[in-house]
Amino acid sequence: MTLKTLLLPLLLLLGTATLTSGQNCFHPFSEVGGQCLYLEYETLMSWQEARDYCRSMAGDGVEGDLASFPRCGDFTALARHLAFNANVNSSFWVGAHTLFTPNMWQWLSGESLQTGVPYWAYSEQYDNNEDCASVHGGYYYRLVPSLCDQRKGVVCSMPLINPGFQTHHDPEPRPGEDCPHEGIVIGKHCYKFESHAESWSSAEAKCREHHDKYSGMLYYPSDCEEFTNMAHHLEADESVNSYWVGAEDVSGQEEWTWVDGQLVPGGPPYWASGQPSHEHNNEPWEHCAVMDSEMRYYMRDVHCSDRHPYICKLTKNE
């Protein structure tokens, strides 16, 4: 190991690691999402070695381990942190492992980890003995199953020193509650699935015209949770269709927005790896998006004149 790698646990144990005023993490940890993270990319380790290393960095009496990300927002924050700070196509161990049976995953923090959207690279398939999970830059730092003895970088975590108040989440409505009679409840929202294939502009217009009473719009996720619920619903329904999503590159300069006017962020949790893939010499331009069945319902860009079934998002007006 490098001298830096050997010294960091000792500094934390001796209390010489510093905490800058107003911060919630001891140096060299940084606040990312809802926890303190440290990236070790100079010394590569197996998954178990990485776990032991993270525990030693935390020091005696301090909770520390490979980082877990049961909340999508925290995982997205990790992906963006790595995109800015790690080498291209680098790979890091995180705190996820199979439990009891192959491809049944769980975070070290105790929460179950479902495959597919929003954590996993869509093209990855579990192979025998790939029982540990890592994140890889080639997949927008999404999870991939890996052999536990492979040597990779490490994402260590410690809890925040001053965590503050936890965000309150409203309970989800029971099926049929506060939903138009023609809509289907998925999670906290109501939708109408349209099987007839239309162009993007036609689908967007029909959602508004046919469901004006319920402020109908072409489906757009308000957050990662809504997007995840929709993707898992479509997979469970064994649908082979790709569906229009209300995302459009209006300017033609890779400035994607939802139909409600909000910005569509790049990378996780919405886009498949390598998407949007439009090149400006493409004709016609690929300036509209679908949730693609071949990509486990992550989004990809396609020609707006293509024809796909679509989903209208409904809101009950008071």
Backbone hydrogen bonds in HBPLUS format (Angstrom, degrees):
<---DONOR---> <-ACCEPTOR-->    atom                        ^
c    i                          cat <-CA-CA->   ^        H-A-AA   ^      H-
h    n   atom  resd res      DA  || num        DHA   H-A  angle D-A-AA Bond
n    s   type  num  typ     dist DA aas  dist angle  dist       angle   num
A0006-LEU N   A0002-THR O   3.11 MM   4  6.45 149.8  2.20 149.2 157.4     1
A0007-LEU N   A0003-LEU O   3.00 MM   4  6.16 150.1  2.09 149.5 157.4     2
A0008-LEU N   A0004-LYS O   3.18 MM   4  6.20 156.0  2.24 154.8 157.9     3
A0011-LEU N   A0007-LEU O   2.92 MM   4  6.16 156.7  1.97 161.2 168.7     4
A0012-LEU N   A0008-LEU O   3.12 MM   4  6.37 160.0  2.16 154.2 158.8     5
A0013-LEU N   A0009-PRO O   2.92 MM   4  6.11 158.3  1.97 148.9 155.3     6
A0014-LEU N   A0010-LEU O   2.94 MM   4  6.09 155.3  2.00 150.1 155.9     7
A0016-THR N   A0011-LEU O   2.94 MM   5  5.16 140.9  2.09 157.0 158.5     8
A0015-GLY N   A0012-LEU O   3.21 MM   3  5.12 149.6  2.30  96.3 105.4     9
A0027-HIS N   A0018-THR O   2.79 MM   9  5.44 175.8  1.79 168.1 168.5    10
A0023-GLN N   A0020-THR O   3.02 MM   3  5.61 160.0  2.06 143.0 143.8    11
A0161-ILE N   A0024-ASN O   2.90 MM 137  4.96 166.3  1.92 141.3 145.2    12
A0029-PHE N   A0026-PHE O   2.75 MM   3  5.62 135.9  1.94 140.8 143.8    13
A0030-SER N   A0037-LEU O   2.81 MM   7  5.33 160.0  1.85 148.2 152.6    14
A0037-LEU N   A0030-SER O   2.78 MM   7  5.33 168.9  1.79 153.2 151.6    15
A0032-VAL N   A0035-GLN O   2.98 MM   3  5.84 167.3  2.00 178.1 177.3    16
A0035-GLN N   A0032-VAL O   3.38 MM   3  5.84 164.4  2.41 123.9 128.5    17
A0036-CYS N   A0158-MET O   2.88 MM 122  5.03 160.7  1.92 172.1 167.5    18
A0158-MET N   A0036-CYS O   2.84 MM 122  5.03 145.4  1.95 140.7 149.3    19
A0038-TYR N   A0156-CYS O   2.96 MM 118  5.11 146.8  2.07 136.1 139.7    20
A0156-CYS N   A0038-TYR O   2.90 MM 118  5.11 164.9  1.92 159.8 158.6    21
A0040-GLU N   A0154-VAL O   2.95 MM 114  5.06 164.7  1.97 145.2 149.8    22
A0154-VAL N   A0040-GLU O   2.86 MM 114  5.06 153.8  1.93 141.0 149.7    23
A0045-MET N   A0152-LYS O   2.89 MM 107  5.35 158.5  1.94 140.5 140.4    24
A0152-LYS N   A0045-MET O   2.84 MM 107  5.35 154.6  1.91 141.0 138.3    25
A0050-ALA N   A0046-SER O   2.85 MM   4  5.99 151.2  1.93 145.8 154.3    26
A0047-TRP N   A0148-CYS O   2.94 MM 101  5.25 174.3  1.94 161.9 163.6    27
A0051-ARG N   A0047-TRP O   2.96 MM   4  6.27 149.4  2.05 144.6 152.8    28
A0052-ASP N   A0048-GLN O   2.99 MM   4  6.28 163.2  2.01 153.1 156.7    29
A0053-TYR N   A0049-GLU O   2.89 MM   4  6.07 156.0  1.95 146.6 153.8    30
A0054-CYS N   A0050-ALA O   2.98 MM   4  6.21 161.0  2.02 150.2 154.2    31
A0055-ARG N   A0051-ARG O   3.07 MM   4  6.33 157.6  2.13 148.9 154.8    32
A0056-SER N   A0052-ASP O   3.01 MM   4  6.25 154.2  2.08 147.1 154.1    33
A0057-MET N   A0053-TYR O   2.97 MM   4  6.24 145.8  2.09 147.7 157.3    34
A0058-ALA N   A0054-CYS O   3.28 MM   4  6.53 145.1  2.41 142.2 149.6    35
A0062-VAL N   A0059-GLY O   3.36 MM   3  5.74 158.8  2.41 129.9 127.8    36
A0065-ASP N   A0157-SER O   3.27 MM  92  5.72 153.4  2.35 146.4 154.0    37
A0157-SER N   A0065-ASP O   2.89 MM  92  5.72 153.0  1.97 166.3 174.8    38
A0067-ALA N   A0155-VAL O   2.95 MM  88  5.81 163.4  1.98 154.9 152.1    39
A0095-GLY N   A0067-ALA O   2.72 MM  28  5.02 167.1  1.74 138.1 137.3    40
A0074-ASP N   A0071-ARG O   3.09 MM   3  5.50 124.9  2.40 107.9 120.7    41
A0075-PHE N   A0071-ARG O   3.15 MM   4  6.52 155.9  2.21 151.3 158.6    42
A0076-THR N   A0072-CYS O   2.84 MM   4  6.10 159.2  1.88 157.6 163.2    43
A0077-ALA N   A0073-GLY O   3.01 MM   4  6.20 150.7  2.10 138.3 146.4    44
A0078-LEU N   A0074-ASP O   2.98 MM   4  6.31 148.3  2.08 142.8 151.1    45
A0079-ALA N   A0075-PHE O   3.01 MM   4  6.37 161.5  2.04 151.7 155.4    46
A0080-ARG N   A0076-THR O   3.06 MM   4  6.34 158.2  2.11 151.0 156.1    47
A0081-HIS N   A0077-ALA O   2.92 MM   4  6.07 152.5  1.99 145.1 153.5    48
A0082-LEU N   A0078-LEU O   2.84 MM   4  6.12 160.9  1.88 160.7 164.9    49
A0083-ALA N   A0079-ALA O   2.98 MM   4  6.14 152.6  2.05 140.9 148.9    50
A0084-PHE N   A0080-ARG O   3.19 MM   4  6.41 143.4  2.34 141.4 149.0    51
A0085-ASN N   A0081-HIS O   3.02 MM   4  6.12 140.9  2.18 141.6 153.0    52
A0086-ALA N   A0082-LEU O   2.78 MM   4  5.02 159.0  1.83 144.3 143.8    53
A0090-SER N   A0087-ASN O   3.10 MM   3  5.47 143.4  2.24 139.8 133.2    54
A0137-GLY N   A0090-SER O   2.94 MM  47  5.45 160.7  1.97 157.2 163.7    55
A0153-GLY N   A0091-SER O   3.05 MM  62  6.06 154.3  2.12 155.4 149.9    56
A0092-PHE N   A0135-VAL O   2.95 MM  43  5.36 154.8  2.01 149.1 157.3    57
A0135-VAL N   A0092-PHE O   2.83 MM  43  5.36 155.0  1.90 151.4 158.1    58
A0093-TRP N   A0153-GLY O   2.79 MM  60  6.10 165.0  1.81 139.4 138.1    59
A0155-VAL N   A0093-TRP O   3.14 MM  62  6.13 140.6  2.31 157.5 163.1    60
A0094-VAL N   A0133-ALA O   3.41 MM  39  6.33 167.8  2.43 151.2 147.7    61
A0096-ALA N   A0094-VAL O   3.00 MM   2  5.93 136.9  2.19 104.8  93.0    62
A0108-LEU N   A0095-GLY O   2.85 MM  13  5.26 150.2  1.94 145.0 145.2    63
A0133-ALA N   A0096-ALA O   3.15 MM  37  5.35 152.1  2.23 148.1 141.8    64
A0097-HIS N   A0106-GLN O   3.09 MM   9  5.72 160.7  2.13 152.3 155.5    65
A0106-GLN N   A0097-HIS O   2.95 MM   9  5.72 147.5  2.05 148.8 157.4    66
A0098-THR N   A0131-ASP O   2.95 MM  33  5.14 152.7  2.02 143.3 146.5    67
A0099-LEU N   A0104-MET O   2.63 MM   5  5.65 147.4  1.73 165.0 176.8    68
A0101-THR N   A0099-LEU O   2.77 MM   2  5.69 143.9  1.90 104.7  94.6    69
A0104-MET N   A0101-THR O   3.23 MM   3  5.67 145.2  2.36 139.4 134.7    70
A0113-LEU N   A0105-TRP O   3.03 MM   8  5.11 161.5  2.07 129.2 124.3    71
A0107-TRP N   A0111-GLU O   2.81 MM   4  5.38 165.2  1.83 171.0 170.5    72
A0110-GLY N   A0107-TRP O   2.93 MM   3  5.41 162.5  1.96 115.1 119.4    73
A0120-TRP N   A0116-GLY O   3.17 MM   4  5.16 167.5  2.19 147.2 143.6    74
A0143-LEU N   A0119-TYR O   2.84 MM  24  5.86 166.2  1.85 148.4 150.6    75
A0121-ALA N   A0143-LEU O   3.04 MM  22  5.89 165.4  2.06 159.0 154.2    76
A0124-GLU N   A0121-ALA O   3.20 MM   3  5.67 164.5  2.23 116.4 121.1    77
A0130-GLU N   A0127-ASP O   3.10 MM   3  5.73 159.1  2.14 144.3 142.2    78
A0132-CYS N   A0146-SER O   3.20 MM  14  5.33 165.8  2.22 163.5 160.4    79
A0146-SER N   A0132-CYS O   2.70 MM  14  5.33 153.0  1.77 168.3 173.9    80
A0134-SER N   A0144-VAL O   3.12 MM  10  5.57 164.4  2.14 155.2 159.2    81
A0144-VAL N   A0134-SER O   2.81 MM  10  5.57 143.1  1.95 157.4 166.5    82
A0136-HIS N   A0142-ARG O   3.25 MM   6  6.14 148.5  2.36 153.9 156.9    83
A0139-TYR N   A0136-HIS O   3.00 MM   3  5.64 163.0  2.03 118.7 124.3    84
A0141-TYR N   A0136-HIS O   2.80 MM   5  4.45 135.3  2.00 132.6 131.3    85
A0140-TYR N   A0137-GLY O   3.24 MM   3  5.06 143.4  2.38 118.1 111.4    86
A0142-ARG N   A0139-TYR O   3.08 MM   3  5.51 140.0  2.24 108.9 118.4    87
A0150-GLN N   A0147-LEU O   3.11 MM   3  5.70 167.9  2.13 119.9 123.3    88
A0177-GLU N   A0174-ARG O   2.89 MM   3  5.55 162.7  1.92 149.2 151.3    89
A0183-GLY N   A0180-PRO O   2.92 MM   3  5.33 163.2  1.95 118.6 124.2    90
A0184-ILE N   A0191-TYR O   2.73 MM   7  5.21 153.4  1.79 144.4 153.1    91
A0191-TYR N   A0184-ILE O   2.97 MM   7  5.21 147.5  2.08 130.9 140.9    92
A0186-ILE N   A0189-HIS O   2.99 MM   3  5.69 162.7  2.02 161.5 167.2    93
A0189-HIS N   A0186-ILE O   3.28 MM   3  5.69 170.9  2.29 128.8 128.7    94
A0314-LEU N   A0190-CYS O   2.97 MM 124  5.40 173.6  1.98 140.5 142.6    95
A0192-LYS N   A0312-CYS O   2.88 MM 120  5.12 152.2  1.96 144.1 152.0    96
A0312-CYS N   A0192-LYS O   2.92 MM 120  5.12 172.3  1.93 148.8 149.9    97
A0194-GLU N   A0310-TYR O   2.85 MM 116  5.34 168.0  1.87 169.8 169.0    98
A0310-TYR N   A0194-GLU O   3.09 MM 116  5.34 152.8  2.16 147.0 154.5    99
A0198-GLU N   A0308-HIS O   2.91 MM 110  5.42 160.3  1.95 132.1 128.1   100
A0308-HIS N   A0198-GLU O   2.94 MM 110  5.42 154.3  2.00 144.0 140.2   101
A0203-ALA N   A0199-SER O   2.93 MM   4  6.08 162.4  1.96 153.4 158.3   102
A0200-TRP N   A0304-CYS O   3.10 MM 104  5.34 167.4  2.12 157.9 160.4   103
A0204-GLU N   A0200-TRP O   2.93 MM   4  6.13 161.4  1.96 152.4 157.6   104
A0205-ALA N   A0201-SER O   2.98 MM   4  6.11 156.1  2.04 141.3 147.7   105
A0206-LYS N   A0202-SER O   2.92 MM   4  6.08 160.7  1.96 151.4 156.5   106
A0207-CYS N   A0203-ALA O   3.06 MM   4  6.22 154.1  2.13 148.4 154.6   107
A0208-ARG N   A0204-GLU O   3.39 MM   4  6.62 155.7  2.45 140.7 146.2   108
A0209-GLU N   A0205-ALA O   2.89 MM   4  6.11 163.5  1.92 154.1 159.2   109
A0210-HIS N   A0206-LYS O   2.86 MM   4  5.55 162.2  1.89 143.1 148.8   110
A0214-TYR N   A0211-HIS O   3.02 MM   3  5.49 144.2  2.15 109.3 119.0   111
A0216-GLY N   A0211-HIS O   2.84 MM   5  4.74 158.8  1.89 136.4 137.7   112
A0215-SER N   A0212-ASP O   3.11 MM   3  4.92 160.6  2.15 113.0 109.4   113
A0315-THR N   A0214-TYR O   2.68 MM 101  4.92 166.5  1.70 150.4 151.8   114
A0217-MET N   A0313-LYS O   3.13 MM  96  5.36 149.0  2.23 141.1 150.6   115
A0313-LYS N   A0217-MET O   2.73 MM  96  5.36 170.4  1.74 171.3 169.8   116
A0219-TYR N   A0311-ILE O   2.81 MM  92  5.44 160.1  1.85 163.8 157.0   117
A0246-GLY N   A0219-TYR O   2.52 MM  27  5.26 170.4  1.52 162.2 158.5   118
A0227-PHE N   A0223-ASP O   3.21 MM   4  6.51 162.0  2.25 150.7 155.8   119
A0228-THR N   A0224-CYS O   2.85 MM   4  6.03 159.9  1.89 154.5 160.1   120
A0229-ASN N   A0225-GLU O   2.97 MM   4  6.18 162.8  2.00 150.1 154.4   121
A0230-MET N   A0226-GLU O   3.07 MM   4  6.30 157.7  2.12 147.6 153.1   122
A0231-ALA N   A0227-PHE O   3.00 MM   4  6.23 166.6  2.02 152.8 156.2   123
A0232-HIS N   A0228-THR O   2.99 MM   4  6.14 166.3  2.01 156.1 159.5   124
A0233-HIS N   A0229-ASN O   2.99 MM   4  6.07 148.1  2.09 140.0 149.2   125
A0234-LEU N   A0230-MET O   2.98 MM   4  6.24 161.9  2.02 155.0 158.7   126
A0235-GLU N   A0231-ALA O   3.03 MM   4  6.28 155.3  2.10 146.0 152.9   127
A0236-ALA N   A0232-HIS O   2.89 MM   4  5.99 163.1  1.92 146.9 152.0   128
A0237-ASP N   A0233-HIS O   2.93 MM   4  6.07 140.4  2.09 142.8 153.7   129
A0239-SER N   A0234-LEU O   3.26 MM   5  5.78 171.3  2.27 171.2 168.9   130
A0238-GLU N   A0235-GLU O   2.92 MM   3  5.04 156.4  1.98 106.3 113.3   131
A0243-TYR N   A0291-MET O   3.13 MM  48  5.32 148.4  2.23 142.8 144.5   132
A0291-MET N   A0243-TYR O   2.80 MM  48  5.32 157.6  1.84 154.9 160.0   133
A0244-TRP N   A0309-PRO O   3.13 MM  65  6.59 160.4  2.17 152.0 155.1   134
A0245-VAL N   A0289-ALA O   3.10 MM  44  5.80 166.8  2.12 145.3 141.3   135
A0247-ALA N   A0245-VAL O   2.71 MM   2  5.66 140.2  1.86 108.5  96.5   136
A0259-VAL N   A0246-GLY O   2.89 MM  13  5.27 126.0  2.18 144.9 148.3   137
A0248-GLU N   A0257-THR O   3.01 MM   9  5.68 158.5  2.05 154.2 158.9   138
A0257-THR N   A0248-GLU O   3.06 MM   9  5.68 159.7  2.11 143.0 146.6   139
A0249-ASP N   A0287-HIS O   2.88 MM  38  4.85 167.6  1.90 137.5 141.0   140
A0264-VAL N   A0256-TRP O   2.95 MM   8  5.29 170.8  1.95 132.6 130.0   141
A0258-TRP N   A0262-GLN O   2.73 MM   4  5.34 162.2  1.76 161.6 167.2   142
A0261-GLY N   A0258-TRP O   2.91 MM   3  5.38 160.4  1.95 117.9 121.4   143
A0271-TRP N   A0267-GLY O   3.21 MM   4  5.31 158.9  2.26 148.1 142.1   144
A0299-MET N   A0270-TYR O   2.92 MM  29  5.91 173.1  1.92 154.0 155.5   145
A0272-ALA N   A0299-MET O   2.96 MM  27  5.58 168.1  1.98 152.0 148.3   146
A0275-GLN N   A0272-ALA O   3.02 MM   3  5.40 152.9  2.09 140.0 137.8   147
A0282-ASN N   A0279-GLU O   2.84 MM   3  5.52 161.8  1.87 125.7 129.3   148
A0288-CYS N   A0302-VAL O   3.31 MM  14  5.58 160.0  2.35 163.6 163.7   149
A0302-VAL N   A0288-CYS O   2.76 MM  14  5.58 161.4  1.79 157.8 163.0   150
A0290-VAL N   A0300-ARG O   3.04 MM  10  5.73 157.6  2.09 161.7 167.5   151
A0300-ARG N   A0290-VAL O   3.03 MM  10  5.73 145.6  2.15 153.4 163.6   152
A0292-ASP N   A0298-TYR O   2.97 MM   6  5.97 155.6  2.03 163.5 158.9   153
A0295-MET N   A0292-ASP O   3.06 MM   3  5.28 153.9  2.13 106.1 114.4   154
A0297-TYR N   A0292-ASP O   2.74 MM   5  4.54 149.1  1.83 154.2 147.4   155
A0298-TYR N   A0295-MET O   3.10 MM   3  5.63 160.1  2.15 117.9 123.0   156
A0306-ASP N   A0303-HIS O   3.07 MM   3  5.51 160.8  2.11 111.9 118.1   157
